[in-house]
């Protein structure tokens, strides 16, 4: 269940909240807002009472829109003690929305952890726990621990959502994966009539991943109606590729 907040009630309902808050800026005319509303409501019910879900009508609260720099709807923020933890923009798929609530749920537990890039669990990769509850009404990213490397400059709070983005791509399109060499993984995505859209989705995601994890070498090419993604890493990062391959295989198996 969500709570509608205004500028007059924001301090009490959000900044003064004893638990982390997921804040959505929406508009009544926004089709994408309506599209994700059932997913957000289900997640709000599942994560209550540890996480509070509140909404702001962007058309009626220009002061809050300006304060948070919102330029489109839906835009969602995770706030803990009134401080922004992370945010996403647009009608994201269910695993990404779930990751947002998981970030909110874990933000209090990690409040005492040192700030820094990656999760710093070791030289190979970082284990980011991801919920896999079978009874959940909203799909969870599969594959257990994440593969986000400690060399990644992506903020720790944003890593579950990045993993969820890869999981969404794998679940929806992955048809085959092959380990060509220890440091080379080839992924084949089924595009069909939407091949160019799938290719653009893969390019966008891999470009952003390479920006924060510069050791990745991604190549995205069309092969007829399929999309081929080649992922290469140096020898000292093969364990990261192992994790990515495991997540891809788990997502592919979940489709069957």
C-alpha positions, 0 to 999 in steps of 0.5 A: 500500500502506498502513501501519497505525500505532498511538500507539506507532509514530506518531512514527516512522511519521508525524512522522518520515516524510521524505515527506508523509503521508496519514493515514486514521482508519477502523473495521472496521465502517465501510461508507463506509471500505470503499467508498473503500478501493479508491480510496485504495489505488490513489492510494497506489500511484500517488503512492508513493514521494513520498506515504506512506499510513497508517491508524489503527484509530479503535476501537483508538487512542482517544489518536490519535482524541482528539489529532486531534479525530476524531468520525467515520470515515473522516477523512483528514489530510495531514501534512507533517513531523508538521504538519497541512496539510489534512483531509476527513471522510466518503466523498468522491468520487474526484476529492476524494480525488485532490486530497488526495493531490495536496495532499500531493505538492505540500506539500513544494514549497510549504513555502517559499512565503509563507502567505496566502489564495488562490494570489496569482497575479494580480488575476483568478484563481489557477492551481491545477495539477490532474493530468489524466493520462489513464492514471490509475486514479482520475478527475482533475478536468478543465479544466487550471488552476483558477479559484480567485480570489486574493480567496478566503479558502479556504486554498491547501491546500484549493483543489484539493479545492474544485475537485474538488467542483465537478468531481464535481457537473459530471461527474455532473449538468451537462446545459447551461450558458449565458452569459446575460451576461458576469457571469452563468452559468446551469448546468442540472443533471439531477436526475431522481428525485434532484433534491432531493439534487442541489439540496442538493448544489449549495446546500451547495457554493455556500454554502461557496464564497460564504463564502470568495469573497464576490463570488459570487452563487449562486442554486439553484432547482428546475425540475421534475426539473432544478436550475438554478444561476445564478452572478453576479459583478461586472464585475471578476471576469468572468475568474473566471466564465470559468474556472468556465465552462471547467471546467463545459464540460470536465466536461460534455464528459467525460460524453459 
